[in-house]
Amino acid sequence: MSYEMMVGLEIKDDSVYTQYREAMTPILTEYGGGFRYDFKVSEVLKNEEGRSINRVFAIYCRDKESMDNFFSNPRYLEAKNKFFESSVLETTIISAYER
């Protein structure tokens, strides 16, 4: 079983966001993680939280503890600070679940 989250983002700088993905993916892999789906979205028909979304993806790790450890990893936090913060306007956690 794995732990997965569906996430919606409003990306304002796709090239910097791509650098973020390149920096964080090897770290994610260390936690048995990856991306199952990844979509660029042109139109959102319903949005309960009202945040803008132009990217949706499913991210997973081997379990919830691994996901928590990934997001608190100092190397991940460095990549997040360097690339994510300047490239993403909004973050919406659509759902989180065991798979």
N, C-alpha and C positions, 0 to 999 in steps of 0.2 A: 504494500500500500504506500502511496505517496501523499504529500500535502501540496495543494495547488491553490493558487489565487488567480482570479480574473481581475485584470487591472485596466482602467481607462486613463489615458493621459491626454493633455493638450500640449503638444510639442510645438515650441516656437522656433527652434533651430534644429532642423533635421541633421545637419552635418555634425554638430556638436553632440547630439543625442546618439548618433552612430558611433562616435568616439567613446561615449559612455558605455554603450553595449559591448564594444570591443574590449574595454578595460575590465568590465565586471563579469563577463561571461566565463573566463577561466576560473574565477573565484567561485562563481555559482556551481560550476562543474565539480569543484572540490567537495561540495555538499550534496552530491548526487542529484544536481539540479540541471535545469535547462528550460527551454520554451517549447510548449506544445503547439501553440498557435500564435500568430502575430499578424495583425491587420492594420492597414491604414484606412481610416474611416472618412468618408466624404459627407455623410449625413447621419445625424442622430435623430431618431424619431421620438424617442422617449428617454428622459433622463431625470430620474427621481431626485437626485441631489442638485441638479442645475449647473454643475461644473461643465465646462466645455471639454469635449473629447474628440480627438482626431486619430487616436491610436488605441487599439485594444489587443491585449495579449494574455495568454495563460502561462504563468511561471510556476515551476514546481521544484521541490526538493524531496529527498527521500522520506522526510517526516517533518512535523511542525518544529521540533527542536532544531533540526538542521536549518530550516528556513529562518528561524529567529537568530541562530548563530551566524548565518550568512549575512543578514541585514545589520548585525552588530560587529562584523569583522572589520578591523581597522583598515585593511587594504580596500575593502568595499567602500567604507565611509570616505576614504580619500578620493576614490573614483567618483563617488556621488557628489562630493563637494566640488571637485574639479570640473565635472561635465554635466551632471544631472541638474544641479541647481540653476545653471545658466541656460539650459535648453528646454526645460519643462515649466509650463505655467500652472497647470492643474493636475492633481492626482486623485483618482477615484478608485477605491477598492470596491469592485463590483460584488465579489464574493470570495470566500475562502472555505476550503473543504478538503476532507480526506478523499482520496481517489483509490 
